[in-house]
Amino acid sequence: MARATHYTPVISRSVVAVLFHEAQRHRIPMTKLLDRLLKDSLAGTPGWRTASQDWPELTAHQKQDRHKADC
């Protein structure tokens, strides 16, 4: 069996159930909902700034959020 090349966190089943129901309610895939929630929660944190050095698209996400807030 192939080994994962990156860390894969385990999410509790109860949280997965919440994600499932919220994703259904919004009619979007759970992965999209989770990605949106995490980006919104973590944007601007020290970890976000550090990761932005290797992932330039993170900086673009923050600029999009600022633009939305200004509108």
C-alpha positions in Angstrom: 0.0 0.0 0.0 1.3 3.5 -0.9 2.2 5.8 1.9 0.8 9.3 2.0 3.3 12.0 1.2 1.6 14.6 3.4 -0.2 14.7 6.7 -3.9 13.8 6.5 -5.8 15.0 9.6 -8.6 12.9 11.0 -11.9 14.8 11.5 -14.3 13.5 14.1 -17.4 11.8 12.8 -19.7 14.3 14.5 -18.0 17.2 12.7 -18.2 15.3 9.4 -22.0 14.9 10.0 -22.3 18.6 10.5 -20.3 19.3 7.3 -22.5 16.8 5.4 -25.7 18.5 6.5 -24.4 22.0 5.9 -23.1 21.1 2.5 -26.4 19.6 1.6 -28.2 22.8 2.8 -25.9 25.0 0.6 -26.0 22.4 -2.2 -22.2 22.3 -2.5 -19.7 19.4 -2.0 -18.4 18.9 1.5 -14.9 19.5 0.4 -15.8 22.9 -1.0 -17.6 23.9 2.2 -14.7 22.7 4.3 -12.2 24.6 2.1 -14.2 27.8 2.4 -14.6 27.5 6.2 -10.9 26.9 6.7 -9.8 29.7 4.4 -12.2 32.1 6.1 -11.1 31.1 9.6 -7.3 31.0 8.9 -6.8 34.0 6.5 -4.5 36.5 8.1 -3.1 34.3 10.8 0.7 33.8 11.3 0.4 30.3 9.8 -1.4 31.7 6.8 1.3 34.3 6.2 4.1 31.7 6.5 2.3 29.3 4.1 1.7 32.2 1.7 5.5 32.3 1.0 5.2 28.9 -0.7 1.6 29.1 -1.9 1.1 32.5 -3.6 -2.6 31.8 -4.3 -3.2 32.3 -0.5 -2.3 35.9 -1.0 -4.8 36.2 -3.8 -7.5 34.8 -1.6 -6.9 37.5 1.0 -7.1 40.2 -1.7 -10.4 38.8 -2.9 -11.8 38.8 0.7 -10.7 42.4 1.1 -12.4 43.4 -2.2 -15.6 41.7 -1.2 -15.6 43.5 2.2 -15.1 46.9 0.4 -18.1 46.3 -1.9 
